[in-house]
Amino acid sequence: MRLLLTIIFLCLAVPALAANDRLVKIETRPGVFVPFYYMKREGAKATVLLLTGGSGGIAVKNGIPTSNNFLVRSRDLFAANGFNVVVVGKPSDHDDLDGTFRTSPEHAEDLRRVIAFAKGDAGAPVWVIGTSMGTISAAALATVAGKDEINGIVLTSSVTRKKVGALPQQKLELIKQPVLVVHHQSDECKICVPGDLPQIIQQMKNAPIKKEVYVSGGTTPTGDPCQALHRHGFIGAEKEVVDLISDWIKNPKP
């Protein structure tokens, strides 16, 4: 009987957590709204703001993100590691978040308003995590946001070439928060080259803590090398990468 009650409790507890997860929309600029999926967790010591790649969408269906993007499909792993999670979608005035918009003051303002919401609601420090094109957004934000706004950034599968806003083009010396750079050592995407990371790290000369990590393994990649189900998206290595990021956020070290 005790075992049965325990099983019933666990079955009820998991949906109870998910019941708190919801899609939120806030006005970030006059007449412009940004949607984000908000996963608040009791006792969380920090909030992670997840910025996707590609056009910046999170493919919301019935109020839930369904994108295959590495960060979107790994959101539950971040929550399980003790974080509040904010999965940011596209602002209402942009269908495609290209490099020009991702490095614009308007985009930075959108993200700052979402961060202000998360801080006001959860009262926890915020770490920004970007993947692929989302690394352009995360780095650009860190060049203008103070340490009182974001505690640090994590860049996964960083854009290093060919795109407007590629990390080497940005004023990375303005970043004054801790930075973790994570890349699959076998990433075959031509705009996200693992060998370019040392240059990025060198440019971040004013970051108090900075670290680059190369991961390997995962399951057999499929599709476009620049898409989510390839090594670029850490396919099959999601938990390893999320645990690595989570451990570092909790205790940043060079």
Secondary structure, DSSP 8 states (H G I E B T S, - for coil): -HHHHHHHHHHHHHHHHHHT-EEEEEEEETTEEEEEEEE--TT-SEEEEEE-STTS---EETTEE----HHHHTHHHHHHTTEEEEEE---TT-S---HHHHTSHHHHHHHHHHHHHHHHHH---EEEEEETHHHHHHHHHHHHS-TTT-SEEEEES---SSSTT-GGGS-GGG--S-EEEEEETT---TTS-GGGHHHHHHH-TT-SSEEEEEE---S---S-TTSTTSGGGTTT-HHHHHHHHHHHHHS---
